[in-house]
Amino acid sequence: MGSGIVKRSVSIAGHRTSISLEEPFWQILREIAEREKLSIQALIGRIDAERREQNLSSAIRVFVLMDLRDRG
């Protein structure tokens, strides 16, 4: 699994946006979405709704890290 930045477009609350994350973050995000029986788009929408002043890519990275920590 490479660690390069991957840019993907998603629709959140009816608006298209691009998110740039390293591939390992995308992979774990997919695993979390599968575990929670959500689409990646729905999971990102939830993260977006709960973030504060943080940009979305950072909020996703923190979400993934917190999930890994809580499972460990």
DOZAVO-486420 format. One record per atom (N, C-alpha, C, O, CB): residue number from 1; residue in three letters; atom name; z, y, x. Coordinates in steps of 0.05 Angstrom, whole numbers, plus 5000, padded with zeros to 4 digits. Glycine has a CB too. Layout:
REM residues N
k NUM r ALA a CA up Z north Y east X
...
END
This chain:
REM residues 72
k 1 r MET a N up 5000 north 4977 east 5017
k 1 r MET a CA up 5000 north 5000 east 5000
k 1 r MET a C up 5000 north 5025 east 5018
k 1 r MET a O up 5018 north 5028 east 5034
k 1 r MET a CB up 5024 north 5000 east 4981
k 2 r GLY a N up 4980 north 5042 east 5015
k 2 r GLY a CA up 4979 north 5066 east 5031
k 2 r GLY a C up 4998 north 5087 east 5021
k 2 r GLY a O up 5009 north 5085 east 4999
k 2 r GLY a CB up 4951 north 5077 east 5030
k 3 r SER a N up 5003 north 5107 east 5037
k 3 r SER a CA up 5022 north 5128 east 5029
k 3 r SER a C up 5008 north 5154 east 5026
k 3 r SER a O up 5021 north 5175 east 5024
k 3 r SER a CB up 5044 north 5130 east 5050
k 4 r GLY a N up 4981 north 5154 east 5024
k 4 r GLY a CA up 4966 north 5179 east 5020
k 4 r GLY a C up 4972 north 5191 east 4993
k 4 r GLY a O up 4981 north 5178 east 4974
k 4 r GLY a CB up 4937 north 5174 east 5024
k 5 r ILE a N up 4966 north 5217 east 4991
k 5 r ILE a CA up 4969 north 5232 east 4966
k 5 r ILE a C up 4947 north 5224 east 4947
k 5 r ILE a O up 4923 north 5223 east 4954
k 5 r ILE a CB up 4969 north 5263 east 4971
k 6 r VAL a N up 4954 north 5218 east 4922
k 6 r VAL a CA up 4935 north 5211 east 4901
k 6 r VAL a C up 4939 north 5231 east 4878
k 6 r VAL a O up 4961 north 5235 east 4869
k 6 r VAL a CB up 4939 north 5181 east 4891
k 7 r LYS a N up 4917 north 5244 east 4870
k 7 r LYS a CA up 4917 north 5263 east 4849
k 7 r LYS a C up 4907 north 5250 east 4823
k 7 r LYS a O up 4885 north 5239 east 4823
k 7 r LYS a CB up 4901 north 5288 east 4856
k 8 r ARG a N up 4923 north 5253 east 4802
k 8 r ARG a CA up 4914 north 5242 east 4776
k 8 r ARG a C up 4918 north 5263 east 4754
k 8 r ARG a O up 4935 north 5280 east 4756
k 8 r ARG a CB up 4931 north 5216 east 4769
k 9 r SER a N up 4900 north 5262 east 4734
k 9 r SER a CA up 4902 north 5280 east 4711
k 9 r SER a C up 4916 north 5266 east 4688
k 9 r SER a O up 4910 north 5242 east 4683
k 9 r SER a CB up 4874 north 5290 east 4703
k 10 r VAL a N up 4934 north 5280 east 4675
k 10 r VAL a CA up 4948 north 5269 east 4652
k 10 r VAL a C up 4949 north 5291 east 4631
k 10 r VAL a O up 4946 north 5315 east 4637
k 10 r VAL a CB up 4977 north 5259 east 4659
k 11 r SER a N up 4954 north 5283 east 4606
k 11 r SER a CA up 4957 north 5302 east 4585
k 11 r SER a C up 4987 north 5302 east 4577
k 11 r SER a O up 4998 north 5281 east 4570
k 11 r SER a CB up 4939 north 5295 east 4560
k 12 r ILE a N up 4999 north 5325 east 4577
k 12 r ILE a CA up 5027 north 5328 east 4570
k 12 r ILE a C up 5029 north 5350 east 4549
k 12 r ILE a O up 5020 north 5372 east 4553
k 12 r ILE a CB up 5045 north 5336 east 4595
k 13 r ALA a N up 5040 north 5342 east 4526
k 13 r ALA a CA up 5043 north 5361 east 4504
k 13 r ALA a C up 5017 north 5374 east 4497
k 13 r ALA a O up 5016 north 5398 east 4491
k 13 r ALA a CB up 5064 north 5382 east 4510
k 14 r GLY a N up 4995 north 5359 east 4498
k 14 r GLY a CA up 4969 north 5369 east 4490
k 14 r GLY a C up 4955 north 5385 east 4512
k 14 r GLY a O up 4933 north 5396 east 4507
k 14 r GLY a CB up 4972 north 5385 east 4466
k 15 r HIS a N up 4966 north 5387 east 4535
k 15 r HIS a CA up 4954 north 5402 east 4557
k 15 r HIS a C up 4948 north 5383 east 4580
k 15 r HIS a O up 4964 north 5366 east 4588
k 15 r HIS a CB up 4972 north 5425 east 4567
k 16 r ARG a N up 4924 north 5386 east 4592
k 16 r ARG a CA up 4916 north 5370 east 4615
k 16 r ARG a C up 4928 north 5383 east 4640
k 16 r ARG a O up 4928 north 5407 east 4643
k 16 r ARG a CB up 4885 north 5368 east 4618
k 17 r THR a N up 4938 north 5366 east 4658
k 17 r THR a CA up 4949 north 5376 east 4683
k 17 r THR a C up 4943 north 5355 east 4705
k 17 r THR a O up 4940 north 5332 east 4699
k 17 r THR a CB up 4979 north 5383 east 4682
k 18 r SER a N up 4942 north 5364 east 4729
k 18 r SER a CA up 4939 north 5345 east 4752
k 18 r SER a C up 4965 north 5343 east 4766
k 18 r SER a O up 4980 north 5362 east 4770
k 18 r SER a CB up 4917 north 5355 east 4771
k 19 r ILE a N up 4971 north 5318 east 4775
k 19 r ILE a CA up 4995 north 5312 east 4789
k 19 r ILE a C up 4988 north 5298 east 4815
k 19 r ILE a O up 4972 north 5279 east 4815
k 19 r ILE a CB up 5015 north 5294 east 4773
k 20 r SER a N up 4998 north 5308 east 4837
k 20 r SER a CA up 4993 north 5296 east 4864
k 20 r SER a C up 5019 north 5283 east 4873
k 20 r SER a O up 5040 north 5296 east 4876
k 20 r SER a CB up 4984 north 5318 east 4884
k 21 r LEU a N up 5017 north 5257 east 4878
k 21 r LEU a CA up 5040 north 5241 east 4888
k 21 r LEU a C up 5030 north 5221 east 4908
k 21 r LEU a O up 5007 north 5213 east 4908
k 21 r LEU a CB up 5055 north 5227 east 4865
k 22 r GLU a N up 5047 north 5213 east 4926
k 22 r GLU a CA up 5041 north 5192 east 4945
k 22 r GLU a C up 5038 north 5166 east 4929
k 22 r GLU a O up 5052 north 5162 east 4909
k 22 r GLU a CB up 5062 north 5189 east 4967
k 23 r GLU a N up 5020 north 5148 east 4938
k 23 r GLU a CA up 5015 north 5123 east 4924
k 23 r GLU a C up 5040 north 5107 east 4918
k 23 r GLU a O up 5043 north 5096 east 4896
k 23 r GLU a CB up 4996 north 5106 east 4940
k 24 r PRO a N up 5060 north 5105 east 4936
k 24 r PRO a CA up 5084 north 5089 east 4930
k 24 r PRO a C up 5099 north 5100 east 4905
k 24 r PRO a O up 5111 north 5085 east 4890
k 24 r PRO a CB up 5103 north 5089 east 4954
k 25 r PHE a N up 5099 north 5127 east 4901
k 25 r PHE a CA up 5112 north 5138 east 4878
k 25 r PHE a C up 5097 north 5131 east 4852
k 25 r PHE a O up 5109 north 5125 east 4832
k 25 r PHE a CB up 5114 north 5169 east 4880
k 26 r TRP a N up 5070 north 5131 east 4854
k 26 r TRP a CA up 5054 north 5123 east 4830
k 26 r TRP a C up 5060 north 5094 east 4823
k 26 r TRP a O up 5063 north 5087 east 4800
k 26 r TRP a CB up 5024 north 5126 east 4836
k 27 r GLN a N up 5062 north 5077 east 4844
k 27 r GLN a CA up 5067 north 5048 east 4839
k 27 r GLN a C up 5094 north 5044 east 4825
k 27 r GLN a O up 5096 north 5029 east 4806
k 27 r GLN a CB up 5066 north 5032 east 4865
k 28 r ILE a N up 5115 north 5057 east 4836
k 28 r ILE a CA up 5142 north 5053 east 4824
k 28 r ILE a C up 5142 north 5066 east 4796
k 28 r ILE a O up 5155 north 5055 east 4778
k 28 r ILE a CB up 5164 north 5067 east 4841
k 29 r LEU a N up 5129 north 5088 east 4792
k 29 r LEU a CA up 5127 north 5100 east 4765
k 29 r LEU a C up 5114 north 5081 east 4746
k 29 r LEU a O up 5123 north 5079 east 4723
k 29 r LEU a CB up 5111 north 5127 east 4766
k 30 r ARG a N up 5093 north 5067 east 4754
k 30 r ARG a CA up 5080 north 5047 east 4737
k 30 r ARG a C up 5100 north 5024 east 4730
k 30 r ARG a O up 5102 north 5015 east 4707
k 30 r ARG a CB up 5055 north 5035 east 4750
k 31 r GLU a N up 5115 north 5016 east 4750
k 31 r GLU a CA up 5135 north 4994 east 4745
k 31 r GLU a C up 5157 north 5003 east 4725
k 31 r GLU a O up 5165 north 4988 east 4708
k 31 r GLU a CB up 5148 north 4986 east 4771
k 32 r ILE a N up 5166 north 5028 east 4728
k 32 r ILE a CA up 5186 north 5038 east 4709
k 32 r ILE a C up 5175 north 5040 east 4681
k 32 r ILE a O up 5188 north 5032 east 4662
k 32 r ILE a CB up 5196 north 5066 east 4719
k 33 r ALA a N up 5150 north 5050 east 4679
k 33 r ALA a CA up 5137 north 5052 east 4653
k 33 r ALA a C up 5135 north 5025 east 4639
k 33 r ALA a O up 5140 north 5022 east 4616
k 33 r ALA a CB up 5109 north 5066 east 4655
k 34 r GLU a N up 5126 north 5005 east 4655
k 34 r GLU a CA up 5124 north 4977 east 4644
k 34 r GLU a C up 5151 north 4967 east 4635
k 34 r GLU a O up 5154 north 4955 east 4613
k 34 r GLU a CB up 5112 north 4958 east 4665
k 35 r ARG a N up 5171 north 4971 east 4651
k 35 r ARG a CA up 5198 north 4962 east 4645
k 35 r ARG a C up 5209 north 4975 east 4619
k 35 r ARG a O up 5222 north 4962 east 4603
k 35 r ARG a CB up 5218 north 4968 east 4668
k 36 r GLU a N up 5202 north 5000 east 4615
k 36 r GLU a CA up 5212 north 5015 east 4592
k 36 r GLU a C up 5192 north 5014 east 4569
k 36 r GLU a O up 5196 north 5026 east 4548
k 36 r GLU a CB up 5217 north 5044 east 4599
k 37 r LYS a N up 5170 north 4998 east 4572
k 37 r LYS a CA up 5150 north 4994 east 4551
k 37 r LYS a C up 5138 north 5021 east 4542
k 37 r LYS a O up 5135 north 5026 east 4518
k 37 r LYS a CB up 5162 north 4980 east 4528
k 38 r LEU a N up 5131 north 5038 east 4562
k 38 r LEU a CA up 5119 north 5064 east 4558
k 38 r LEU a C up 5093 north 5065 east 4574
k 38 r LEU a O up 5089 north 5051 east 4593
k 38 r LEU a CB up 5138 north 5087 east 4565
k 39 r SER a N up 5075 north 5082 east 4565
k 39 r SER a CA up 5052 north 5089 east 4582
k 39 r SER a C up 5062 north 5107 east 4604
k 39 r SER a O up 5083 north 5120 east 4602
k 39 r SER a CB up 5029 north 5102 east 4565
k 40 r ILE a N up 5047 north 5108 east 4626
k 40 r ILE a CA up 5055 north 5127 east 4647
k 40 r ILE a C up 5054 north 5155 east 4637
k 40 r ILE a O up 5072 north 5172 east 4643
k 40 r ILE a CB up 5036 north 5124 east 4672
k 41 r GLN a N up 5035 north 5162 east 4620
k 41 r GLN a CA up 5033 north 5188 east 4608
k 41 r GLN a C up 5058 north 5195 east 4592
k 41 r GLN a O up 5068 north 5217 east 4594
k 41 r GLN a CB up 5008 north 5190 east 4591
k 42 r ALA a N up 5067 north 5176 east 4576
k 42 r ALA a CA up 5092 north 5181 east 4560
k 42 r ALA a C up 5116 north 5185 east 4578
k 42 r ALA a O up 5133 north 5202 east 4572
k 42 r ALA a CB up 5096 north 5157 east 4540
k 43 r LEU a N up 5118 north 5168 east 4599
k 43 r LEU a CA up 5141 north 5171 east 4617
k 43 r LEU a C up 5140 north 5198 east 4631
k 43 r LEU a O up 5160 north 5211 east 4634
k 43 r LEU a CB up 5140 north 5148 east 4638
k 44 r ILE a N up 5116 north 5207 east 4640
k 44 r ILE a CA up 5114 north 5233 east 4653
k 44 r ILE a C up 5120 north 5255 east 4633
k 44 r ILE a O up 5133 north 5275 east 4641
k 44 r ILE a CB up 5085 north 5237 east 4664
k 45 r GLY a N up 5113 north 5251 east 4608
k 45 r GLY a CA up 5120 north 5271 east 4588
k 45 r GLY a C up 5150 north 5274 east 4584
k 45 r GLY a O up 5160 north 5296 east 4581
k 45 r GLY a CB up 5107 north 5263 east 4561
k 46 r ARG a N up 5164 north 5251 east 4585
k 46 r ARG a CA up 5193 north 5251 east 4583
k 46 r ARG a C up 5205 north 5265 east 4607
k 46 r ARG a O up 5224 north 5281 east 4604
k 46 r ARG a CB up 5204 north 5223 east 4581
k 47 r ILE a N up 5195 north 5259 east 4631
k 47 r ILE a CA up 5205 north 5272 east 4655
k 47 r ILE a C up 5200 north 5302 east 4654
k 47 r ILE a O up 5218 north 5318 east 4661
k 47 r ILE a CB up 5192 north 5260 east 4681
k 48 r ASP a N up 5177 north 5310 east 4644
k 48 r ASP a CA up 5170 north 5338 east 4642
k 48 r ASP a C up 5189 north 5352 east 4623
k 48 r ASP a O up 5197 north 5375 east 4628
k 48 r ASP a CB up 5141 north 5341 east 4632
k 49 r ALA a N up 5195 north 5340 east 4600
k 49 r ALA a CA up 5213 north 5352 east 4580
k 49 r ALA a C up 5241 north 5356 east 4591
k 49 r ALA a O up 5256 north 5374 east 4582
k 49 r ALA a CB up 5213 north 5335 east 4555
k 50 r GLU a N up 5250 north 5339 east 4610
k 50 r GLU a CA up 5277 north 5339 east 4620
k 50 r GLU a C up 5281 north 5356 east 4645
k 50 r GLU a O up 5303 north 5361 east 4653
k 50 r GLU a CB up 5287 north 5311 east 4624
k 51 r ARG a N up 5258 north 5363 east 4658
k 51 r ARG a CA up 5261 north 5378 east 4683
k 51 r ARG a C up 5269 north 5407 east 4677
k 51 r ARG a O up 5265 north 5417 east 4655
k 51 r ARG a CB up 5234 north 5378 east 4699
k 52 r ARG a N up 5280 north 5419 east 4698
k 52 r ARG a CA up 5288 north 5447 east 4695
k 52 r ARG a C up 5268 north 5465 east 4708
k 52 r ARG a O up 5245 north 5465 east 4700
k 52 r ARG a CB up 5317 north 5452 east 4706
k 53 r GLU a N up 5275 north 5478 east 4729
k 53 r GLU a CA up 5257 north 5496 east 4743
k 53 r GLU a C up 5240 north 5482 east 4764
k 53 r GLU a O up 5223 north 5494 east 4777
k 53 r GLU a CB up 5273 north 5518 east 4757
k 54 r GLN a N up 5245 north 5456 east 4767
k 54 r GLN a CA up 5231 north 5440 east 4787
k 54 r GLN a C up 5202 north 5437 east 4780
k 54 r GLN a O up 5195 north 5435 east 4756
k 54 r GLN a CB up 5245 north 5412 east 4790
k 55 r ASN a N up 5184 north 5436 east 4800
k 55 r ASN a CA up 5156 north 5430 east 4793
k 55 r ASN a C up 5154 north 5401 east 4785
k 55 r ASN a O up 5171 north 5384 east 4793
k 55 r ASN a CB up 5137 north 5437 east 4817
k 56 r LEU a N up 5133 north 5394 east 4771
k 56 r LEU a CA up 5131 north 5367 east 4759
k 56 r LEU a C up 5129 north 5345 east 4780
k 56 r LEU a O up 5142 north 5325 east 4777
k 56 r LEU a CB up 5107 north 5366 east 4741
k 57 r SER a N up 5114 north 5349 east 4801
k 57 r SER a CA up 5112 north 5328 east 4822
k 57 r SER a C up 5139 north 5323 east 4834
k 57 r SER a O up 5147 north 5300 east 4839
k 57 r SER a CB up 5092 north 5336 east 4844
k 58 r SER a N up 5154 north 5344 east 4840
k 58 r SER a CA up 5181 north 5340 east 4851
k 58 r SER a C up 5200 north 5326 east 4831
k 58 r SER a O up 5215 north 5309 east 4839
k 58 r SER a CB up 5193 north 5367 east 4859
k 59 r ALA a N up 5198 north 5334 east 4806
k 59 r ALA a CA up 5215 north 5322 east 4785
k 59 r ALA a C up 5209 north 5292 east 4783
k 59 r ALA a O up 5227 north 5276 east 4780
k 59 r ALA a CB up 5210 north 5335 east 4758
k 60 r ILE a N up 5184 north 5284 east 4786
k 60 r ILE a CA up 5176 north 5256 east 4785
k 60 r ILE a C up 5188 north 5241 east 4809
k 60 r ILE a O up 5199 north 5219 east 4806
k 60 r ILE a CB up 5145 north 5252 east 4784
k 61 r ARG a N up 5185 north 5253 east 4833
k 61 r ARG a CA up 5196 north 5240 east 4857
k 61 r ARG a C up 5226 north 5236 east 4854
k 61 r ARG a O up 5236 north 5214 east 4861
k 61 r ARG a CB up 5190 north 5257 east 4882
k 62 r VAL a N up 5240 north 5256 east 4845
k 62 r VAL a CA up 5269 north 5253 east 4841
k 62 r VAL a C up 5276 north 5232 east 4820
k 62 r VAL a O up 5294 north 5216 east 4824
k 62 r VAL a CB up 5282 north 5281 east 4833
k 63 r PHE a N up 5261 north 5231 east 4799
k 63 r PHE a CA up 5265 north 5211 east 4778
k 63 r PHE a C up 5262 north 5183 east 4789
k 63 r PHE a O up 5278 north 5166 east 4784
k 63 r PHE a CB up 5245 north 5216 east 4755
k 64 r VAL a N up 5241 north 5179 east 4804
k 64 r VAL a CA up 5236 north 5153 east 4816
k 64 r VAL a C up 5258 north 5145 east 4836
k 64 r VAL a O up 5268 north 5123 east 4835
k 64 r VAL a CB up 5208 north 5153 east 4831
k 65 r LEU a N up 5266 north 5164 east 4852
k 65 r LEU a CA up 5288 north 5158 east 4871
k 65 r LEU a C up 5314 north 5152 east 4857
k 65 r LEU a O up 5329 north 5134 east 4865
k 65 r LEU a CB up 5292 north 5182 east 4890
k 66 r MET a N up 5320 north 5167 east 4836
k 66 r MET a CA up 5345 north 5162 east 4821
k 66 r MET a C up 5344 north 5134 east 4807
k 66 r MET a O up 5364 north 5120 east 4806
k 66 r MET a CB up 5350 north 5184 east 4800
k 67 r ASP a N up 5321 north 5127 east 4797
k 67 r ASP a CA up 5318 north 5101 east 4785
k 67 r ASP a C up 5322 north 5079 east 4805
k 67 r ASP a O up 5337 north 5059 east 4800
k 67 r ASP a CB up 5290 north 5098 east 4772
k 68 r LEU a N up 5311 north 5082 east 4829
k 68 r LEU a CA up 5314 north 5062 east 4850
k 68 r LEU a C up 5343 north 5060 east 4858
k 68 r LEU a O up 5354 north 5038 east 4862
k 68 r LEU a CB up 5297 north 5068 east 4874
k 69 r ARG a N up 5356 north 5083 east 4861
k 69 r ARG a CA up 5385 north 5084 east 4868
k 69 r ARG a C up 5402 north 5070 east 4847
k 69 r ARG a O up 5420 north 5054 east 4854
k 69 r ARG a CB up 5394 north 5112 east 4872
k 70 r ASP a N up 5396 north 5076 east 4822
k 70 r ASP a CA up 5412 north 5064 east 4800
k 70 r ASP a C up 5409 north 5034 east 4798
k 70 r ASP a O up 5427 north 5020 east 4789
k 70 r ASP a CB up 5406 north 5078 east 4774
k 71 r ARG a N up 5385 north 5024 east 4805
k 71 r ARG a CA up 5380 north 4996 east 4804
k 71 r ARG a C up 5391 north 4981 east 4828
k 71 r ARG a O up 5396 north 4957 east 4826
k 71 r ARG a CB up 5350 north 4990 east 4801
k 72 r GLY a N up 5395 north 4996 east 4850
k 72 r GLY a CA up 5404 north 4983 east 4875
k 72 r GLY a C up 5432 north 4976 east 4874
k 72 r GLY a O up 5443 north 4965 east 4894
k 72 r GLY a CB up 5399 north 5001 east 4898
END
